[in-house]
Amino acid sequence: MSHINFNKRNSLFTILILSIMLISSCATQEIQPPPKPAKIAVVLGAGASRGFAHIGVLKVLEANKIPIHMIVGTSAGSFVGSLYAYGFDAFQLQKIAFGIKQDDIIDMFLPDNGFVKGEKLEEYINKTVNNTPIEKMRIPLYVITANLQNGQEVVFGRGNTGTAVRASSAIPGVFRPVKINNVTYVDGGIVSPVAVDAARRLGADIVIAVDISADIDSRQPESTLDTILQSIGVMYSKLAVIQLVRADVVIRPKVGKIGSSDFEKRHEAILEGEKAALEAMPRIQSIIAELKQEKRL
């Protein structure tokens, strides 16, 4: 009888020791959380008619199945970005680009704080995206504008898409400034022509920036409008450098021969966007491969 009790005590003692060892082992092993999924942002820069190059870039990214988790657009970049974020694929965007006429988005009038009202642009965007607000887009969309009263960058991530794009595109001296809730906004390009920093603040881990301002138009301007747009383009190119150093990939379409008002050269701009994106693709694919290896994609 005592022998049986001794065996029981021995078994209980063994179980206790094993339990302590197991608990100790679990306590000393650091439990690793699963890797945080990476967010890839495509930042589409300002540049008036050169903005058609963004479509070429998106075509190549799409063809190579590069995931896009966020679009940040300034001026022309907000125009293209809003349509892509809504759900049009890159080839549909190209079709839209070839079909659009200047009269569809430009409402000229006698100069009064700008040559263009911007109402047609707002209406065109809202009609094309079926009045979908920014926060309901298929891909998260952020539109960059500038508060004219204090010079601060303002990011619209909610609200009327057409109004935000109109404000982001309100080039000073060309478009009439836009009032939203008693605040006056103008072209986001005067503060962030390629808004890399905004994308980082919004949670982007990888930033693919498209700069259409670097290749400066060296032609002699022929009109007051050309002079204004070319001057703005020079400003864009100087400001863009400040933030582009913080992008992971910078795509620079060679659109220097396309003037800011060369609406008819959209086909050339799209092709240059494709070429530049193809040149950047090895770097982008290398980043994607690293993220997949880290199980973040």
C-alpha positions in Angstrom: 0.0 0.0 0.0 2.8 2.4 0.9 4.6 1.4 -2.3 1.5 2.5 -4.3 1.3 5.8 -2.5 5.0 6.4 -3.1 4.5 5.8 -6.8 1.6 8.2 -6.9 3.6 10.9 -5.1 6.5 10.3 -7.5 4.2 10.6 -10.5 2.6 13.8 -9.1 6.1 15.2 -8.4 7.2 14.4 -12.0 4.1 16.1 -13.5 4.7 19.2 -11.3 8.3 19.5 -12.5 7.4 19.1 -16.1 4.6 21.7 -15.8 7.1 24.2 -14.2 9.6 23.5 -17.0 6.9 24.0 -19.7 5.7 27.3 -18.1 9.3 28.5 -17.8 10.0 27.7 -21.4 6.9 29.6 -22.6 7.8 32.6 -20.5 11.3 32.8 -21.9 10.2 32.5 -25.5 9.2 35.8 -27.0 6.0 35.4 -29.0 6.4 37.2 -32.3 3.4 39.0 -33.7 2.6 38.4 -37.4 4.3 40.9 -39.7 2.4 44.1 -40.3 1.0 44.2 -43.9 2.8 46.8 -46.0 0.9 49.8 -47.5 2.0 50.9 -50.9 1.2 54.4 -51.9 1.3 55.9 -55.4 1.8 59.6 -55.3 0.8 61.4 -58.5 2.3 64.8 -58.9 1.2 68.2 -60.3 1.9 69.3 -63.9 -1.3 70.4 -65.8 -1.5 68.7 -69.2 1.5 66.6 -68.5 -0.7 64.7 -66.0 -1.7 62.4 -68.8 1.6 60.7 -68.2 0.2 59.3 -65.0 -2.1 57.1 -67.0 0.9 55.5 -68.7 2.5 54.9 -65.3 -0.6 53.3 -64.0 -0.9 51.1 -67.1 2.5 49.6 -66.4 2.0 49.2 -62.6 -1.3 47.4 -63.4 0.2 45.2 -66.0 2.8 44.1 -63.6 0.2 43.5 -60.8 1.8 46.0 -58.4 -0.6 46.4 -55.5 -1.8 49.9 -54.7 -3.2 50.6 -51.3 -3.4 54.4 -51.4 -3.4 57.1 -54.0 -2.2 60.6 -53.1 -2.7 63.2 -55.9 -1.9 66.9 -56.4 -3.5 69.0 -59.2 -3.4 66.9 -62.4 -2.5 63.9 -60.2 -5.7 64.3 -58.2 -7.7 64.3 -61.5 -6.2 61.1 -62.7 -6.0 59.6 -59.2 -9.6 60.2 -58.4 -10.8 58.3 -61.5 -8.4 55.4 -60.8 -9.4 55.3 -57.1 -13.0 55.1 -58.1 -12.5 51.9 -60.1 -11.6 52.7 -63.7 -8.7 50.5 -64.8 -5.7 52.1 -66.6 -6.9 51.2 -70.1 -10.3 52.7 -69.3 -8.5 55.8 -68.1 -6.7 56.0 -71.4 -10.0 55.7 -73.3 -11.4 58.5 -71.2 -8.3 60.6 -71.8 -8.6 60.2 -75.6 -12.2 61.1 -75.5 -12.1 64.1 -73.3 -12.2 67.6 -74.8 -10.9 70.8 -73.2 -14.4 72.2 -73.3 -15.5 69.4 -71.0 -13.4 70.6 -68.1 -12.4 74.2 -68.9 -14.8 77.1 -68.5 -13.1 80.2 -69.7 -14.3 83.7 -68.7 -13.0 87.2 -68.5 -10.2 87.4 -65.9 -11.4 87.9 -62.4 -8.9 86.2 -60.0 -8.3 83.6 -62.7 -9.2 82.7 -66.3 -11.0 79.5 -65.5 -13.9 79.1 -63.1 -13.3 75.4 -62.5 -17.0 74.5 -62.2 -16.9 72.3 -65.3 -13.9 70.4 -63.9 -15.8 69.8 -60.7 -19.0 68.7 -62.5 -17.0 66.4 -64.9 -15.3 64.6 -62.0 -18.5 64.1 -60.0 -20.4 62.9 -63.0 -17.6 60.4 -64.0 -17.4 59.0 -60.5 -21.2 58.9 -60.0 -21.0 61.5 -57.2 -19.0 59.1 -55.0 -17.4 60.9 -52.1 -13.7 60.6 -51.5 -14.1 58.3 -48.5 -16.1 55.8 -50.5 -13.5 55.2 -53.2 -12.4 51.7 -54.1 -8.8 52.6 -53.3 -8.2 55.1 -50.5 -7.8 58.6 -52.1 -6.2 61.7 -50.7 -6.3 65.0 -52.5 -3.7 67.7 -51.8 -4.6 71.3 -51.7 -3.2 74.5 -50.2 -4.9 76.9 -47.8 -4.4 80.3 -49.4 -4.8 82.2 -46.2 -2.0 80.5 -44.3 0.0 78.6 -47.0 -0.5 75.3 -45.3 -0.9 71.9 -47.1 -4.4 70.5 -46.6 -5.2 66.9 -47.4 -8.8 66.0 -48.3 -9.6 62.4 -47.4 -13.4 62.9 -47.1 -16.1 64.9 -48.9 -17.0 66.0 -52.4 -14.5 64.5 -54.8 -15.1 67.0 -57.6 -14.8 70.0 -55.3 -11.5 68.6 -53.8 -10.0 68.0 -57.3 -11.1 71.4 -58.4 -9.4 73.0 -55.4 -6.3 70.9 -55.9 -6.1 72.0 -59.5 -6.8 75.7 -58.9 -3.5 77.0 -60.4 -3.1 80.6 -59.1 -3.7 83.1 -61.8 -5.3 80.5 -64.1 -8.1 79.0 -62.1 -10.4 80.9 -59.7 -9.6 79.9 -56.0 -12.1 77.5 -54.4 -14.0 78.2 -51.2 -14.9 75.3 -48.9 -16.4 76.1 -45.6 -15.3 79.7 -45.8 -11.7 78.7 -46.4 -10.0 79.5 -49.7 -8.0 76.8 -51.4 -5.7 76.8 -54.4 -3.5 74.3 -56.3 -1.8 71.9 -53.9 1.3 72.1 -56.1 2.3 75.4 -54.5 3.2 73.5 -51.3 3.4 69.8 -52.3 3.7 69.2 -56.0 4.6 65.5 -55.2 3.2 64.8 -51.8 5.5 62.1 -50.5 5.4 63.4 -46.9 1.6 63.3 -46.8 1.7 59.7 -48.0 4.1 58.8 -45.1 1.9 60.5 -42.6 -1.1 58.7 -43.9 0.6 55.3 -43.2 2.4 54.4 -46.4 5.3 52.1 -45.9 6.4 52.2 -49.6 6.0 55.3 -51.7 6.1 55.2 -55.5 6.2 58.9 -56.6 5.5 60.1 -60.1 7.2 63.5 -60.8 6.1 65.1 -64.0 7.7 68.5 -63.2 11.4 67.6 -63.3 11.8 67.8 -67.1 11.4 71.6 -67.4 9.8 73.0 -70.6 12.6 75.2 -72.2 10.5 76.7 -75.0 9.7 80.4 -75.2 6.2 81.0 -73.9 3.9 82.5 -76.5 1.0 83.8 -74.4 0.3 85.1 -70.9 -1.3 81.8 -70.0 1.9 79.9 -71.2 4.1 82.2 -69.2 2.0 81.6 -66.0 2.0 77.9 -66.5 5.6 77.6 -67.4 6.5 79.7 -64.3 4.4 77.4 -62.1 6.1 74.4 -63.7 9.5 75.8 -62.7 8.2 76.2 -59.1 6.9 72.7 -59.1 10.2 71.2 -60.1 12.1 73.1 -57.4 9.7 72.3 -54.6 9.3 68.6 -55.6 13.0 67.9 -55.0 12.5 68.5 -51.2 10.1 65.6 -50.7 11.2 63.2 -53.5 14.3 62.2 -51.5 12.0 60.4 -49.1 10.3 58.3 -51.8 11.3 54.7 -52.3 10.9 54.9 -56.1 10.7 58.0 -58.2 9.3 57.8 -61.7 10.1 60.7 -64.0 8.4 60.7 -67.4 10.3 62.7 -70.0 7.6 65.3 -70.7 9.7 68.4 -71.1 8.6 68.9 -74.7 5.0 68.9 -73.6 3.8 72.3 -72.5 1.5 72.6 -69.5 -1.3 73.6 -71.8 -0.5 71.1 -74.6 -3.8 69.2 -74.2 -3.5 67.7 -77.7 -0.2 65.8 -76.7 -2.0 63.5 -74.4 -0.9 60.4 -76.4 2.7 61.4 -76.2 2.4 62.0 -72.4 0.9 58.6 -71.8 3.7 56.9 -73.8 6.4 58.8 -71.8 4.6 57.6 -68.6 4.8 54.0 -69.8 8.5 54.3 -70.7 9.5 55.8 -67.4 7.5 53.3 -65.4 9.1 50.4 -67.3 12.5 51.8 -66.4 11.6 51.9 -62.7 10.0 48.4 -62.7 13.1 46.4 -61.7 13.4 48.5 -58.5 9.7 48.2 -57.8 9.7 44.5 -58.3 12.8 44.2 -56.0 10.8 45.9 -53.3 7.8 43.7 -53.9 9.9 40.6 -53.7 11.4 41.8 -50.3 8.0 42.4 -48.9 6.8 39.0 -50.0 9.8 37.4 -48.4 9.0 39.2 -45.2 5.4 38.0 -45.6 4.1 41.6 -45.6 2.3 41.2 -48.9 
